[in-house]
């Protein structure tokens, strides 16, 4: 399935990197837009909670785990909805907005309930369901896909997931409002739920209701977000702690983006701010290494990355800062270094004025073979659509594996979870016509209309709850949310120095969806399970 390459002109008003905002684990919005019909848009539904219970078993680490599965929905509302007088209006067209949020929860059958950790999982987009984390990473079933090439069409193989996290925590996979089987209804429903702050409030409402419905208030609690889901997690952790008095044991981040002014795709839309070029460079080098495009052989990836990181934050940073005042001899030296680290021709680097964005790198790295390099996972390649284009026209990884995930889940949810008959599951939806990226940071009196930055939210959550632990997971071959950007954000959180000790880093030789590479899936399972064990406060209980 092709992914929509969002038009840069939309970002100009507020310098928002909209193409990156679609960087999801399978997270860029489909070119075949999932749009509501006029009839669906105009009708007003009355939602009610649903639940379908089934049982199953998964084998992890050679041990069988029996579980109870709950597929259902909870009804959530915008902040302050019950204070609006029009809620009493008998006309259904004037009913206050609400959302029915779909989830699948897996509880270990022999657990003691409240004492067992529970983790809430969600993908990002915004506009993505959580089919990707569910069927590719940690659910009891996993769809098999090719490692770095296009997965053949159906039938797809769905197997026991020996890397499911059900051995360490109960699992709750949640679909954002409007995605999956989640639906919206009521007056101005898109405005009520499609925005940074509106979305976080809906998830906070869902989590509070879920804890009450299943008696999990006293369980160790975790948030696990991927891509835009990491943005959501930062806002959500602070919101739950400071406004709903719900502390979490840990926040687990995969393919992080907290500050959108560091976007890898459109730094040229913000001239004079060059940090994104620096943060992209280690991923460029890792990618060129993978595809054997470096001018000189470099046998050790991690040594190469460390070298490039140092260059990016020192000589390269000084060269970019100098702008047109950079002496010619120094410029030539920087061009040569960039050639050595990226594999791109020196003539191209000169023409690009030392500044190459993500889409340009994807288009040009393998141009001699008429191949486009992946964005979500740069290990992937695919035929170039337009050899004359400036940037990549699509993402080869999205094209390679999307059908497998979506087909497998649609089959699994109906046949095994017994939910969704006669309903459409929407893996991705186009929310950008409505989405508000304005965000009211902690302590601010109003929402800031510029590029979204939720670093203050995570920092406030960590200061409000000094025991909160954070685990950052990132793939070396992710050019949607480059791993070094995540490191930079963490190292610049406005928190006391001692709270930096609460942050743990794990890196993988994979891409945005690190779990799409089986060795990395095993590693992230082990790392997350160890993180939960260390932070759950259950030892001796």
N, C-alpha and C positions, 0 to 999 in steps of 0.2 A: 504494500500500500504506500503510495507516495505521501510525503508530508508537505504541508504548505510552507513555502518560504515567505515569511511575513514581510510586507513591504516596508522598507526603511522610512518612507515618508511619514508613516504613522508615529514614529518615535520622535520626530523633529520637535514637536511642541514641548515635550518635557525631557528630551534626550534619553528616552527609555529604550533599552535594548530588546525590542520585541521579539526578534528572532530567537534570542536566548530564552526569553520567558516561555517559549514553547519547548525548551530543552527538557524533556522528560525522559523517563526510562520508557521509551517508546512514547515520547512526550511531545513531539511536534504535531500540531493540528493537521488533520488529513486534508488533502486537496479536495477530496470528495467530502465536502462539509456536511456535518450532521446537523441539519437545521430543522427546527420545529415548523410544521405546517401552520398556516393561518388558523386552521381549526384548532390545532393543539395549543397554539399560543393564546387563543382567546378563551378556551374553556377553563373553567375553574373547578379543580378537583378538591375533594375533601379527603385528606389523607388520614390513615390510621396505622398504628404500628402493626407489623406482621412478624411472624416467626415460623420457621420450618425446621424441625429438629431431625437429625439423622445421626448415625454412628459410623465409625470407621476405624481403621488401624494404619499406622505408618511405622516403618522400621528405620530407626536412626542409630547409627553406631552398633549395628547388630542386635539391637533390642527393640522388640515390638512395643508400641505405645498405642493403647486404645484411647479413642477420643470421642467426645460428643461435639457434633457440629451444629451450629445455629446460623441459618441464613435468614435474614429478615431486614426490616426497616424500622427506623425511629423517626419521629416527626420533630423537626427543629424549626426555630423561628428567629427572625432578626432581633438584634438587641433593642429592647424597649418596645417590642411589639404589643405587649399587653397594656401599655400606657396610651395607646392610640384609640380615641373614642370611636373611630369608624369601624372598629372590630365588631361592634354590635349592629352594623348595617346589615339588614336582611338580604340585600341584593348580593348574590354570589359573585358578581363582577367586582364588587368593592371589598371582597374578603381580604384580610391582611395576608401578606405573603408568608408562605411556609414551604418547607422542603421535606421530602421523604428521603432519608439517607439510607442507602443499602449497605449492609455489612455481612461478612461471614466470619464467625468466631469459632475457634477450635479450643476446647477445654479438655485437658487430660482427664480421662474418666476416673482414675483412681486418686486424683489429687485431693487435697483438703480445702480446695476452694480459695478462700480469702488469703491464705498464706502463700499461694503460688503467684509468681510474677505474671503480669499481663502487659502485653505490648500492643500498641495501636500503630498499624502500618498504613501508609498512603503514598501514592505517587504524586506527581505534580502537574506540570503543564504551564500555567493553570489550564484546566480543561481535560485532564486525564483521569481515567478510572484507575483502580489499583490492580488491574488484571496482570500487570507486569511483575510486581513483587509477589503476587499471589501464585502465579503459575510458573514463574521463572526462578524464584528464590526460596521462599520459606514455608509455603503451604505444604500439605501432605502429599500432593501430587505435583509433578513437574513435567513440562513439555520439553522434549529434546530438540535442540536446534543445532545447526552447523556452527562450528567454532568461529570462523571468520569469513565464511562464504555464504552464498544464498541457500537457504534451506529449501529442499524440494517441496512441491505442493503436497496436499493431503493424499493419503492418510498420514497424520502426525502421530508420533509415539508419546504417550503420556505414561509416566512410570512412577513407582514409589519414590518419594523424594528423601533420600538418605541424608540430605543436608537440611531438612526441615528444622526450624527452631523450636518445635514442640517439645523437644527434650529439655529445653532451658526455660521456656515461658509459654503461657497460653497466648494465642494469637488472635488479633482482631483486624481484619482487612476492611478498610472503610473507603467507599466511593464518594467523592466530592459531590455536592449538589449539582444535579443535572447530568452527571456522568453515570456509566454503568446502568443499574436499575434505579438509581436515585432520580427524583423528579422534583420540579418546582411548580408552584401554583400560587394564585392570588395576585393582588394588585402590585404592579411594579416589581415583579418577582426577580427579574434579572438584576435590577438595581439593588435589591435587598440582599443578594447573595454573591454577586460577581464583583469582588474587590478584595484587596489584601486584608482589610480589617473585617469586612463582612464575612469572608470565607473563614477566617480564624474564629470568629464568634460562633458560626454554625458548628464548627468542629468542637468547640468547647462545650456547646450545648449538647451535642451528641455524646461526648465522653462522660459528662456528668450524668446524663440519663442512663448510659450504659452501665456505669458503676453501680447505680441504684438498682437497675433491672436485674442484674446478675450478682448482686451482693459482693462487689469487688472493691469497696471503699478502702478496705484495710490491706489490699494486695500491694506489693511493690509494683510501681507503674513506670512505663517507658513510652516514649514517642519515637517512632522510626519513620522519617520522611526522606524521600528521594527527590533530588533536583528542586523544582519549586516546592516540593514537600519539605525541604530544609528551611526555606523561607517561612512556610507555614509553621513549622515547628518552633522557630524562634519567637514568632508572635504568640503562638498558642501556649508555649511554656510560661511566658510572662503573664499572659491573660489568665490562665488557670490558677497560677500562684497568687497573683495580686488582686484579682477580682472574684475568684471563686474558691479561694483557700484550699486548693488542691496542689500539694507538692508532688513532684515526680522524682524518682530515683535517678533517672538518666534520660538523656536526649541523644539518640543515635542518628547521625547525619550521613547520608550517602550522596555523593556528587553534589557538593554544597554550593549554593549561591545565596549570600546574604546581602551583598552590596551590588546593585545592578549597574552602577557606574563603572564597575570593573569588567563589564561584558566583553566576551571574546570576539563577538561578531561585528560590532559597530563602534569600535573606539574612534574611527575616523569621523564619527558624528559628534565627537566631543574634542575638537582640536585643542592642543595645549595640555591635555591630560593624557600622558603616554603610558601610565602604569599597566594598562591591559596588555600592551604589546610585550612588556617585560614578563608578565605572568603567563602569557601564552607560550613563550619561547621554550621552556622545558618540555612541554607537550609536543611542540614541533620537532624537537630533537629526538624524543622517544619514538615518534612516528616515523621519522626519516630512518632511524636505526632499525625499526621493525621491517620496513620495506626495502632495506639495503640501499638507501639513497644517499647516505653520508659519503663524502669524497674519500675519507679514510676509514678503514675498519675500526670499530670500537667494540671490543668483545663484551664489556661489562656495562649493562644499562644503568645501574645505579650510580656507578662512578661517573658516567657521562652526565646523568641528570644533575648530580651535585656540582659538577664543573659548570654546567650551563646556568644553574641557579645563581652561582656566584657571579658569573659574567653578566647575567640579566640585571642584577641589583647593583652592579658597580659600573664597569666600563660602558655597558649598553645604556644604563640609566643616565650616566653623565653625557653620553653622546646625544641621546634624545632630548635631554634638558637643554643642551646647547643650541638646538635648532639650527638655524641658518648660520650661526656663528661658529659651527664646528669646523676646525681647520681641515683642509683637503686631505692631508696625509693621515690624520686621525679617522676621517670618514672612510678612506680606503681600507684602513685596518679593521674598522667595524664591519664594513661590507664583507671582507674576507672571512671574519669570524662568523658572521651570520650564514655565509655560504657553507662553512665547515659544520655548523650546527643544524642547519635546516636542509641542506642539499639543493636549495633553490639556486638558480644561476645568479652570478654577481650582477649581470645586466638587469635582471628583474628586480633584485634588491635595490639597486640604484634607482630604477624607475619608480619603485614604491617608496622612495625616500626613507629607507630603513624601517618602514612600518608596514607590516603585512597582517591583515586581519584573518580571522579563522576561515571564512569562506574562500578567501583568495588562496590560502595555503592548501585547502582541500582540493581546489580546482587545479592547482599548478604543480603539486608535488610529483604526481605520476603522469603529467601531461604527455610525456614522450610515448607512453603506452596508451594514450587516449582513455585513461582511467580517472575517475573521481574518487578521492579518499573519503572515508567515512567521517562523520562529525560526532555522533554519539559514541562511536567506537572507531578510532582511526585505523584499527587493524583491518577493517573491512574496505573493500574497493568495489566499484561498479562502473559500467560503461558511462562515459561522459555524454550527457544529453546534447550539449551545444559546445563544440570545441572553441567557439569564438567568445563564449561568455567570460565575464570577469571573475565570477565566483561560482561555487558549486550550486547546481540547480536542484539537488535532492540529497538525501542521506542514504547511502548504500546499506547501512545497518538496519535502518527502519524498513527499507524495502525487503531486506533479507529475512527478517524474523517475525514481522508483525502478524502475518496471516496465521502462523503457527500458534502464537499466544492467544489470539482472539478466537480462532476456531476451537482450540482445545478447551478454553474456558467455557464457551457457549455450550459445548457438549457436556462437560463435566458438571456445570452448575445445574443443569436440568436433569441429567440422568442420575447423578449421585447425591447432589444436595437437594434435589426435588423442589427447586425454586426457579421461577421465571418463565414458566410455560405461557405461551401467547404474549410474551413481552419482548421488547427489543432491548438488548444490552448495548449500550453506547460506550465503546472503549475510549473514544475521544470526542470532544465537542468543541466548536468554535465559540469561545467566550469573549473574544477580543473586541467585538463591537460594543460590549457593555462593560468590560472589566475596568475597574478603577485601581490604578497603581498608587494612588495617594494613600499615604500611611501616617497615622498619628503615632509618633514615637513616644515612649514613656517620658512623662514630664512635659511634653509639648501641649500647647493649648489648642492646636489645630493640626489638621493633616497637611503634610508637606506635599506640594504638587510636583516635585522633581523626581529624579530617579529613586526608586524604592531602595531603602537601606534599613534592614532590620537588625543590624549588629547591636544597636542600643537595646533592643528587646531581649536578645539572648544575654547580653551583659547584665541587664537589670534582673533577669531571672536568676542568674548565677549569684548575684549579690544578695538578692532577696532570700535565696535558699543556698547558702554557701556549701551545702553538701551535694548540690546537684552536679552530677558527672556528665561529661560530654565525650562522645566517641565520633571522630571524623573518619569516614571511609572514602577513599578516592582511587580512581583508576588512572594510571599513567597515560592511557590512550584515549582519554575523554577530552574532546575539544569543544563540547557544549558548556561544561563547567570545569575548566582546567584545574587539576589537582593543586597546583601551586597557588591558584587564587584562593582556594579554601584555606591553605596554610597562612597566606597573607592576612586573610580576614581574621582568623583566630588569633594571630599574633598582634593584631591591632584592636582587639576588643577592649573597650574602656572598662577594664576590671583591675582590681589590685593584683600585683605580681604573684602573690601566693595562690590566687585562683587559677592561674595558668596551669597549675599542677592538676587541676580537675579535668584537663583536656587530654585525650589520648588520640594518637594518629595511627592509621593503618592504610597502607598503600598496596595496590594490586596491579599485576601486569594484565590489565583488562581495560574496558572503557567505562562509559557512563553507567551502563548496566553491568557492574562488575561480575554479576552472577551469570552472565551469558557465556563466561569462560569457566569450565567446570573446576579447574584447579583453584580459581579465585573464589568460586562459590563455596568450596570446602573451607578455604581460608577465612572468608567473611563469616561463615557459620561459627567456626571455632573462636574467632575474635569477639563476635557479638555475644556468644554464649559465655565466654570468660568475663566479659564486661558486665553482663547481667549478674553473674554469680558474685563478682566482687562488690557490686553496688546494691544488691538486693536487701541487705541488712537481715538476712535469714540465717546466718551462721549461728548455730547454738539454739535455734528455735525449732 
